[in-house]
C-alpha cells in the first residue's frame, strides 16, 4: 500500500491587496502518483507548486511533505525539504558559461557535498535517463529548447527526490518535443517518483489519463482519479461518487 506523501489542508494564499491566489484547498497525494494540475491562467497552479517547494508560505492552512510541515521549516533548514523535491520551472535558469555536465553536477555538490566520483556517477546517471549523456560536454546555449528542458529534468532528478514538481514543462515546445518531454516524466514516474505537473496541455491530459486536480479562480473544483470524481462545491462539502 502506498503511503501518503503530501497532505494539503484548508490552504489559502493571500497576496498584498487582498488577492486570493488560493482558497481553502484540501487534497492529499500518495507516493508514486502522477498528478496533473490544470486550470486557466491565473487559476493558482503556479502558486500551489510554489507553496509545495516553499518558495511561498500559505496564509492559512497546512502543507505536510512526508512528516514535515513546510511552513515550520526555517530558512536554514530548507535544504532538508528540498532534498525531497526536484523542480522543473517554466523558465529554466542555467549557468550559461558552464557545460551540461557542470550544470547538473553543481546541484549534487550543493545538496549532498559528495566527492567528485559520486558527483560524476549521479550526474551521468541523470543525463542518461533523459537521453543527454552524449551532450554532457556541450554548453547550454548550444542546445535546442527541447534539449535544455531535458537538462532541466536531469537537474531535477539528480539527487533522487521522492517528488518532482513541474510547472508547464512543455510550454514553448512543438508537438513532437512536448510528447518526448511527457514520455520522460512518465518514465520518471514509473521509477517510483511522485510527479505533480501544472499544465495547459489538455490533449495530453485527455490522452494519457492520470489523476487531475483542477483549479478555478483559486479554488479546487475537481479531483478526478481512478475513473471517479471528487468534487468540492464552494469548498464547503465533499461529495464523492
C-alpha positions as CSV (number, residue, x, y, z in Angstrom):
1,X,0.0,0.0,0.0
2,X,1.4,3.4,-1.0
3,X,1.7,5.8,1.9
4,X,0.6,9.5,1.9
5,X,3.4,11.7,0.8
6,X,1.7,15.2,0.6
7,X,-1.1,16.5,2.7
8,X,-2.6,19.9,1.9
9,X,-5.3,21.0,4.4
10,X,-7.5,24.1,4.0
11,X,-4.8,26.1,2.4
12,X,-5.4,29.7,1.4
13,X,-2.8,32.1,-0.1
14,X,-3.5,35.8,0.0
15,X,-1.1,38.3,-1.6
16,X,-0.9,42.0,-1.0
17,X,-4.0,43.9,-2.0
18,X,-6.2,41.0,-0.6
19,X,-5.7,39.0,-3.7
20,X,-6.7,35.4,-3.1
21,X,-4.5,33.2,-5.2
22,X,-5.8,30.0,-3.5
23,X,-8.9,29.5,-1.4
24,X,-9.4,26.7,1.1
25,X,-7.6,24.0,-0.9
26,X,-7.6,20.4,0.5
27,X,-6.1,17.2,-1.1
28,X,-3.6,14.5,-0.4
29,X,-1.2,12.7,-2.7
30,X,0.3,9.2,-2.2
31,X,3.8,8.0,-3.0
32,X,4.2,7.2,-6.7
33,X,1.2,9.1,-8.0
34,X,1.2,11.1,-11.3
35,X,-1.0,14.2,-10.9
36,X,-1.9,16.9,-13.4
37,X,-2.8,20.3,-12.0
38,X,-4.9,22.1,-14.6
39,X,-6.8,25.4,-14.9
40,X,-6.8,28.6,-16.8
41,X,-4.1,31.2,-16.5
42,X,-4.4,32.8,-13.0
43,X,-6.2,29.8,-11.6
44,X,-3.5,29.3,-9.0
45,X,-1.4,26.4,-10.4
46,X,2.0,28.1,-10.1
47,X,1.2,29.4,-6.6
48,X,0.3,25.9,-5.5
49,X,3.6,24.5,-6.7
50,X,5.5,27.4,-5.1
51,X,3.8,26.5,-1.8
52,X,4.8,22.9,-2.1
53,X,8.5,23.7,-2.6
54,X,8.4,26.5,0.0
55,X,9.2,29.4,-2.3
56,X,6.0,30.9,-0.8
57,X,4.2,30.2,2.5
58,X,0.5,29.8,2.8
59,X,-1.6,32.4,4.6
60,X,-3.8,29.8,6.3
61,X,-3.9,26.0,6.4
62,X,-1.2,23.4,6.5
63,X,1.1,21.7,4.0
64,X,2.8,18.5,5.1
65,X,5.5,16.9,2.9
66,X,6.3,13.5,4.3
67,X,6.5,14.0,8.1
68,X,7.4,17.7,7.8
69,X,5.1,20.8,7.9
70,X,6.6,23.0,5.2
71,X,5.7,26.3,6.9
72,X,7.6,25.4,10.1
73,X,10.9,24.9,8.4
74,X,13.4,27.6,9.0
75,X,15.3,29.2,6.1
76,X,18.5,27.3,7.2
77,X,16.6,24.0,7.1
78,X,15.0,24.4,3.7
79,X,17.6,22.2,2.1
80,X,16.2,19.3,4.1
81,X,12.8,19.7,2.5
82,X,14.3,20.4,-1.0
83,X,16.3,17.2,-0.9
84,X,12.9,15.5,-1.3
85,X,11.9,17.7,-4.2
86,X,13.0,18.2,-7.8
87,X,11.6,21.2,-9.5
88,X,11.3,22.0,-13.3
89,X,10.3,25.6,-13.8
90,X,8.5,27.3,-16.7
91,X,11.7,29.3,-17.4
92,X,14.8,27.2,-16.8
93,X,17.8,29.1,-15.3
94,X,21.2,27.7,-16.1
95,X,24.8,28.6,-15.7
96,X,25.3,29.7,-19.3
97,X,29.1,29.6,-19.2
98,X,29.1,26.0,-17.9
99,X,28.6,22.7,-19.7
100,X,25.6,20.5,-19.4
101,X,27.6,18.2,-17.1
102,X,28.6,21.1,-14.9
103,X,25.1,22.5,-14.6
104,X,23.9,19.1,-13.2
105,X,27.0,18.4,-11.1
106,X,26.7,21.7,-9.2
107,X,23.3,20.6,-7.9
108,X,24.7,17.3,-6.5
109,X,27.6,19.2,-4.8
110,X,25.2,21.8,-3.3
111,X,22.8,19.3,-1.8
112,X,25.0,16.3,-0.8
113,X,28.6,17.5,-0.6
114,X,29.5,14.3,-2.3
115,X,33.0,13.6,-3.5
116,X,34.0,14.0,-7.2
117,X,33.5,10.4,-8.1
118,X,30.0,10.2,-6.6
119,X,29.1,13.6,-8.3
120,X,30.2,12.2,-11.7
121,X,28.2,9.0,-11.2
122,X,25.0,10.7,-10.2
123,X,25.3,13.4,-12.9
124,X,25.9,10.8,-15.7
125,X,23.0,8.6,-14.4
126,X,20.6,11.6,-14.6
127,X,21.8,12.6,-18.0
128,X,21.4,9.0,-19.2
129,X,17.8,8.9,-18.0
130,X,16.9,12.0,-20.1
131,X,18.9,10.9,-23.1
132,X,21.5,13.7,-22.9
133,X,24.6,11.8,-21.8
134,X,26.2,12.3,-25.3
135,X,25.7,16.1,-24.9
136,X,27.3,16.4,-21.5
137,X,30.3,18.5,-22.7
138,X,28.1,21.0,-24.7
139,X,27.4,24.5,-23.4
140,X,23.8,25.2,-22.6
141,X,23.4,27.9,-25.3
142,X,24.4,25.3,-27.9
143,X,21.3,23.2,-27.2
144,X,17.8,23.4,-28.6
145,X,14.9,24.4,-26.3
146,X,13.8,20.8,-26.0
147,X,17.3,19.7,-25.1
148,X,17.5,22.4,-22.5
149,X,14.3,21.1,-21.0
150,X,15.8,17.7,-20.8
151,X,18.8,19.1,-18.9
152,X,16.3,20.8,-16.5
153,X,14.7,17.5,-15.9
154,X,18.0,15.8,-15.3
155,X,18.9,18.5,-12.8
156,X,15.5,17.9,-11.0
157,X,16.1,14.2,-10.6
158,X,19.8,14.0,-10.0
159,X,19.5,13.9,-6.2
160,X,16.9,11.1,-6.3
161,X,14.0,13.1,-5.0
162,X,10.7,11.4,-3.9
163,X,8.7,14.2,-5.6
164,X,9.2,16.1,-8.9
165,X,7.2,19.3,-9.4
166,X,6.9,20.6,-13.0
167,X,5.4,23.9,-14.0
168,X,4.2,23.9,-17.6
169,X,7.2,21.9,-18.8
170,X,6.0,21.6,-22.4
171,X,5.4,25.3,-22.9
172,X,7.1,26.8,-25.9
173,X,7.8,23.3,-27.3
174,X,6.5,21.9,-30.6
175,X,4.2,18.9,-30.5
176,X,6.9,16.3,-31.1
177,X,9.3,17.8,-28.5
178,X,6.4,18.1,-26.0
179,X,5.5,14.5,-26.4
180,X,9.1,13.4,-25.8
181,X,9.2,15.5,-22.6
182,X,6.0,14.0,-21.4
183,X,7.4,10.5,-22.0
184,X,10.3,11.4,-19.8
185,X,8.0,12.4,-16.9
186,X,6.1,9.1,-17.3
187,X,9.4,7.2,-17.3
188,X,10.4,9.0,-14.1
189,X,7.1,8.3,-12.5
190,X,7.4,4.6,-13.5
191,X,10.6,4.5,-11.4
192,X,8.6,5.3,-8.3
193,X,8.9,9.1,-8.2
194,X,5.8,11.1,-7.5
195,X,5.2,13.6,-10.3
196,X,3.0,16.8,-9.9
197,X,2.6,18.7,-13.2
198,X,0.9,22.0,-13.8
199,X,-0.1,22.1,-17.5
200,X,-2.3,23.7,-20.1
201,X,-1.8,20.7,-22.4
202,X,-5.4,19.4,-22.5
203,X,-4.6,16.9,-25.3
204,X,-2.0,15.1,-23.1
205,X,-4.3,15.2,-20.0
206,X,-7.1,13.6,-22.0
207,X,-4.9,11.1,-23.9
208,X,-2.8,9.8,-21.0
209,X,-5.2,9.6,-18.2
210,X,-3.9,10.2,-14.7
211,X,-5.2,12.0,-11.7
212,X,-6.4,15.5,-12.3
213,X,-6.6,18.4,-9.9
214,X,-8.5,21.3,-11.5
215,X,-8.3,24.9,-10.1
216,X,-10.6,27.7,-11.0
217,X,-10.1,31.2,-9.6
218,X,-8.0,29.8,-6.8
219,X,-10.5,27.1,-5.8
220,X,-10.2,23.3,-6.2
221,X,-13.2,22.4,-8.3
222,X,-12.3,18.9,-9.4
223,X,-10.2,15.9,-8.2
224,X,-10.5,13.1,-10.8
225,X,-8.9,9.8,-10.1
226,X,-9.4,6.2,-10.8
227,X,-12.3,6.9,-13.1
228,X,-14.3,8.8,-10.4
229,X,-14.7,12.4,-9.3
230,X,-14.3,14.1,-6.0
231,X,-16.0,17.5,-6.3
232,X,-15.7,20.4,-3.9
233,X,-18.8,22.6,-4.3
234,X,-18.0,26.0,-2.9
235,X,-15.1,24.3,-0.9
236,X,-17.6,23.6,1.9
237,X,-18.6,20.0,1.5
238,X,-17.0,17.0,-0.2
239,X,-19.1,14.6,-2.3
240,X,-17.6,11.5,-3.9
241,X,-19.1,9.3,-6.5
